[in-house]
């Protein structure tokens, strides 16, 4: 893949909450069309890093740039939302909007201050629902559908923003094996078709290995490794990072790295 | 989408018709029975005029309190948020009391609603700050903060009443009257001022109603959609406090309207605030006109009338408890 101007760039970002830094000096860039996985142990700062990148947590040091412009200083929230969309891990769903209504909310940054959606906005929303494979449930209440369908609805809402960068926090959580694979295949299709830059927090290293061009590993708020999947997922590094001995083999079916546990049950401690 | 728009139009027409019906009916009912012919013959200068002004202020205040409830529930993402429960009504009452006691009311017709608005807004911001835990406003901390702040303000209000009583009856009567709520407004200029402010407030909230939909998703998702969350919150706190403040300035503390009406309308019409807000405003007007008619006539046999605040609290209290019990099972945060 050719190296273009980064769609999203974190330059020496240190950020956190209440005076406590959670992420330290993170440097990361994401090119258009690239699918990057962000992995690491629980509590290492993945979600915090994603929040800083998404525009809701200003870095204490460093800068976040969206197509070369400082996201926090040079861009209004609306302009950020036209280029960057976020699919959060768990959105509260205690409101009985229909899925179509939810997806239309993705048009918010494109509407004028007091604007309501036009027919053109509805067309964009319908296309987003088709891309997220949720169109047939457009009239269902978001409160009445399954977890996987809800996730697709919120993906459609994000796509209705017509973003160039998509950030996802664990897009496969609460999904079964088949739905995990279809969810990631869907993202893979979109980034290839539309040149969407995708940064996803991934818990499952093997799913990340199958779908991501690049993997970024984090430990205790710092970036430990950043590179092509096969170079990053090494036995020594993973064993150290997760305090769990592993084997990395080549998946005979796909040729991608595959992480396996290296010790059986009862070996914990 | 077309069907939704059609539903909105239908609901608005139906509620407007219901309001016209109820308001007309309320003109012919009162503490004393006046035959319709005699009532109409008396013209606006007689009993009819008194009842008409009472119905008019009922419409205004009902619409305002109900719309304020819709606004607070959406922005705080809390189904129990309501001007009275949040302490905003009490804050507005204190603002109004201070304005009366300072004598500013005599100088400027807007002084009373302005004082009530400022009192309400300051209380809202205080309660919000106290209730906030990190980026979230949990249901229980919001209710606790509202009740606690409301209680403190209530005691300050009582203190003002007790000191005012030494100086003279006029101010005292006005403040006690506030604590109970009443639609006995005699000052037609105040009625016009309050009516104008409520109309502006409801129309502005309706124009911005789409932002309420986005806010219901949560503050962070709303920010991800490009909404300036802090500014939006401030705008809606101001609108909610304006609607509450001018209502309190006109009619005192009338509780629970903003709880009962928005909930019922949400159950019927769904959560889209572009439908919910105007419909809840109309339904709130109907509710208050009916409640006031009950307040006027329930004790007519013994020659007295109930404060309307008592009527709405009698209906609203059990409703609130039922919602609170349901909250234990279904979280709405």
Interface residues (C-beta under 8 A of the other chain):
Chain A: X17 X51 X54 X55 X56 X76 X77 X78 X79 X80 X81 X82 X85 X86 X88 X91 X92 X94 X95 X96 X97 X100 X101 X102 X105 X106 X108 X109 X111 X114 X115 X116 X117 X122 X161
Chain B: X1 X77 X134 X207 X208 X210 X213 X214 X216 X217 X218 X220 X221 X223 X224 X225 X226 X227 X228 X270 X271 X272 X274 X330 X331 X332 X333
